[in-house]
Amino acid sequence: MKQSAAIKRATQQARNAMKALDSQTVEQLLQIYHRAADQVRAQIYAAADAGDLVPQYRLRALLAAIDDIVERLGVERDALMQARIGEAAALGVRPFTAEGALAVGGAQAVLEGGTAARISEAAVEFVTRVKQGDGLDLSERVWRLNQGAKEALQRAVASAVIRGNSATRAAQDLILKGQAIPGDMAQLAKGGQAGHLVRAADLLTSRDGGEAWKAERVFRTEINRAHGEAFMAGAIKTPGFAGIRFLLSPMHPEPDICDLLAAQNIHGLGAGVYPTRELTPWPAHPNTLSFLEIVFADEISDADRAGKETELAALARLAPEIRAGALGATKAQYFDRGLLTRGMIRSNLSAVEDRLTRQGKI
């Protein structure tokens, strides 16, 4: 089998393996968060008195126990992340190794084992150390996950316990006076009971903006980053290499900036093809589902070379609904009015509007 064809097939195998890795990782991640949530619920029940109320004097110890649970969750979660980043990087470089070639019927490897291992290790190191747009590296980002989980649980539990105890005491005073207990006071008192407090643990497991969802977002972003970095490093060392193609996943949910990046031919190499790692805009955003493939010189046609265009010309080719997804509705309107410049395409809306306002255009 021709080496380029073997690499293409091995790349598809690695991509399939990444999908399986992603699915397995999310399942394990959720198990970690569900175990921690069960432990939080157990601590809440253990702190309750005979009347199912968590007394305020036990609150400090309860919050400390919850903090310990979140810390242990973080240790387990981070170990899983580090392992999966390493596996993803190994899969990224695999198409260029003897193992990858043999698995698809090829005979020749681009990289010998030691070089492939160094590429994989470098990708892991890059993902671990690189500062992202928010100025944080990976360890700082996962530290924020822990702090966010602690703060969310502390707020939910502490406020419910304090309100519940206050409402319970107030209700007891009213009973002693022979007066009726208002419905809102009864509801607040009930909120301090263990049976209601345990609902706070759902903050850990919710996939709808909860702590597990935030962790899954970081996991998917960094695992894909490691895979892509290793893949690009291997691709560039391949004889006949001409570029890296940015491809939309079949699971791509709705139009966004990825649609533009996969469509534009700004280097005359074909739609979504970029000549170097530095010029490849990947990953385009957190939690991306897009992926990459190698492009060989003999794949580039005269039509590709003749079709070289600017980013703005590529935007003009997109259907209006795709363009609105790529830019956002307001920026798409500015584009339609001829106000958008190349530098504004990836800028946030507030920065674009500030600039256009200073220029007197809006």
N, C-alpha and C positions, 0 to 999 in steps of 0.2 A: 504494500500500500504506500502511496506517495506520502511523504512526511507531512505536508500541509494538510492533507485529508485526515491523516491519523490525529494530528493535533486538534482539528475541528471536532472530530468524534470524541476524543478524550476530553475536550472542553465541555461538550454536552454531558458526558458522564459525570464530570466534576460538578457541573451545574445541578444535575439531578441529585447528586450526593449532598450538595449544599441545601437543597430544598428539604431533604430528609433530616439533615442536621438542624436546620431551623425549626422544623416541627418537633423534633425530639427535645431540643433545647427549651423551647417555650413550654412544653409539657413538664419538664423537670423544674423549670423556673416557677411555674404555677404550684407545683407540689411543695416547693420550699416555702412559698408565701402562704399556702393553705395550712401547712404544719405550724407556721408561726402564728397564724390567726387562731388556730385551735388552742395553742399555748396561751395566747392572750385571753381567750374566753375562760380557760381553766383558772387563770390567775384572778380574773374578775369574780368568778363563782367562789373561789377560795377566800376572797376578801369580804364576802357578804356575811351579814349576821343572820340570826335565826329568822328575821323578818324579810330576808332577801335584799335588804338595803345595805349598800356599801357605806359604812360610816366614814365621816370625813377624816377622822383621825387615822384611818388606814390608807388614805389616799396617797400619801407620799411613798409608802412602801409599795403600793400597787403600781404607781408610775415608774418607780425604780425597776420593778420586775419587768414591766413592759419594755423599758429601755434595754434591759439585758437581752430580752427576746429579740428585739430588732437588731442588736449588735450581733447576736449569733446568726440571725438570718443573713446579715450582711457578709459575714465570713463565708458562709456556705454559698451564697449567691456569687460572691466574687471569685471563689475557687472554680465554680462552674463556668463563669465567664472567661477566666483565663484559659481554662482547658479548651473551651470551644473556639476561642480566638486562635489558639495554636492549631487546632484541627482544620479550621477554615483556611488559614494560611497554607497549610500543607496541601489542601485540596486545590488552592489557587495555582500552585506551581506544578502540581501533579501532571497536567497535560504535556509538559515539556520534559518529563523524566522517562526512564526506561519502563518503570512500572505503569505509567499512564499509556505509553505507546503500546506495550504488549497487551494491555487489557482490551485494546480495540483492534488488534491484529497488525499493528505497526511493528517496525523492526528497529528504528533508529531514534535515539533520544537526543534532544537538543542540549540538555544539561546533565552532567554527571552528578552523582548523589551528593557529594560535598557541596557543590555550588547550589543545588536545589535547597539543601538544608540551610545554607547561609541566607538565601533569599527568603525562605520561610521565617527564619529567626529575625531578619531585618524587618519584615512586615509586621511581626508581632511587636517588636520594639517600637516601630513607628506608631502603631495604633495605641500603644501604651503611653508613649511620651508626648505625642503631638498635641499642641494647643489648638483647640477648635475656635470657631468664631466667637464663642462666649469667653475666651481666654482661659478655659479650664482644660486640664488633661484628664485622662480616663479615671485616675484615682480620685481626683477632685470631683469628677462628675458622679461617681458612685458614692462618695462621701455625702454628696447632696441628697442622694436617694435615701440614705440612712437618716439624715437629719429631717428630711421631709416626712418620712414615715413616723419618726418619733414625735414631731411637732403635731402632725395630724391626729395621732392617737391621744397624745396628752391633752390637746384642746377638747377633743370629743369626750374623753373620760372625765377629765377634771371638771369641766363645766357642768356635765350631767350630774356628777356626784355632789358638787357644791349646791347646785340648784335643787337637786332632789332632797338633800338634807335640810336645806332652808325651808323648802315647801312642806316637808314632813313635820318639822317642828311647828310651823305656822298652822298646819292642819290640826295638829294635836291641841294647840291652844284654842282653836275654834271649837273643837269637840268638847273640851272642858267647859267652854262657855255656853255650850248647847246650841251653837250656831252651825249653819250648813257650810260645807266646804265647797268653794267655787270650783267649777270644772277645770279651769286652767291651772289652779293650784294642785288639784288631784293629778293632773297630767304631769306636772313638773315633779311631783313626789314619786310618781311611778317611774319617771325617767332615771331616777337614782337607784333603782332596783337592778340587781344583777341580770335578771331576765331581759331587761331593755339595754343595759350597758353593753352586753356582749355584742350588740349590733355594731359597735364601734370597730370591732375586728374586721368587719366587712370592708373597711377602708383599705386593708392590706390586699384583699383578693379581687377587688373590682377591676374589671377590664375596661370600664367606662371612665377613664380619667383617674383611676385609683393608683395605688402604689405599685401593684403588679403590672399594670399597663405602662407606667413610666419606666419600670425596669425592663420590660419587654422591648420598649422603644430603644433604649440604650443598647441592649443586647444585639438586636437585629442590626442596628447601625454599625456597631463596632466589629461584629463578626463579618458582615459584608465588606466592611472597609479592609479588614485583614485579608480576606479572600481576593479582593480586587487588587490590592497593592502587590501581593505575591504574583498574581496572574500577570499584571502589567510588566513587572520586573522580568518574568520569564519570557513574555512575548517579545520584549525589546531585544533580547539576546538571540532570537530565532532567525536563522537565515531566511531572507526574503521578506522579513517584516516591513510593513509599510504604514501601519497604523492600528489604532484600537477603535473598534466600533462600539458606540453607546447604544444599547438595545432596550426597548421597553419590555417589561415582563408581560406575559399573557394575563397576569393577575393585576396589571396596572389598573387601579380602581376608577380614576377619573382624570381628566386633563390637568397637567401641571407643567412646571418648567421642563420636566423630562421629555415632554412631547417635542419641544423646540430643540433640545439637545440631540435628540435622536433623528431629527429631520434636517437640520441645517448642514449645508455643505460648504463650510467656510474655509476649508483647506484644499478644495479641489480633489478630494480623495473619495468622495461619495457621501451619501446621507449619514450623518452621525459619526463620521470617522475623523479621528484626531491623530496627528503624527507622533506625539510624544506624551509621556506621562504628565509633564507639566501643563500641556495644553488640553489634556483630557479632563472634562469637568465632572469628575466622579469621586465620591457619591454626590449627587446633585442636591440632596437634602437628607435629613435624618429619616430613618425607617424606610429607606428606599427599597423598592422591589426591582429596580432596573439592574441590568448586568452587562458584561463586556464580552467581546470576542476579538480575536486577532484577525487582521486583514493583511493579506499577502500582496506583494507588488503586482502579481499577474491577475489579481482580481479587479484592479482599478482600470476603468475603461476611459476611452477618450471623452465619452459623455460626462463622466464624473469630473474629469479635469476641466472640461468646458463649462461645467455647471457651477463652478466656484462662485460663491455669493457672500453677501454680508449677513450678519445676524438680523438686521432689519428687513432685508429682502426675504429671508427665510420666514420671518414672522408674517410678512405680507402674504406668503403662500399658504399659510395655515388657514383652515376654516375659522370663521369668527368665534365659534364656541370653543375651539381648541386654543385659539390665541387668548381668549379671555381666561381660560384655565391656566395657561402658561404665565400670563402676566398678572392676573387678577383683574376684576371687572373695571376698576377705575383706571388702572394703568393702560388697559386695552383701549379705553376711551381716549386717553391721551395719545396713544399710538395712532388711532383713527384720525385724530386732529393734526397729526404730523408733529407732535410736541416731544415724543419720546426719542431719546438718543441712545446709542449703543450702551453707554455707561449706565443707563437707567434700567436696563433690562433686568439685572439681578439685584438692583437696589431695592430697599424696602420703600413702601409707599410714602411714608412721612418724609424721607430724604428726597424723593422725587418731587413731592409737592413743595417742599422748602425751596428747592432749586428753581422750580418753575415760577414760584411766587417771587423770588428775588429777581428773576428775569422779566417779571411783569407779564407772564404769559397766561397766568390763571389768577 
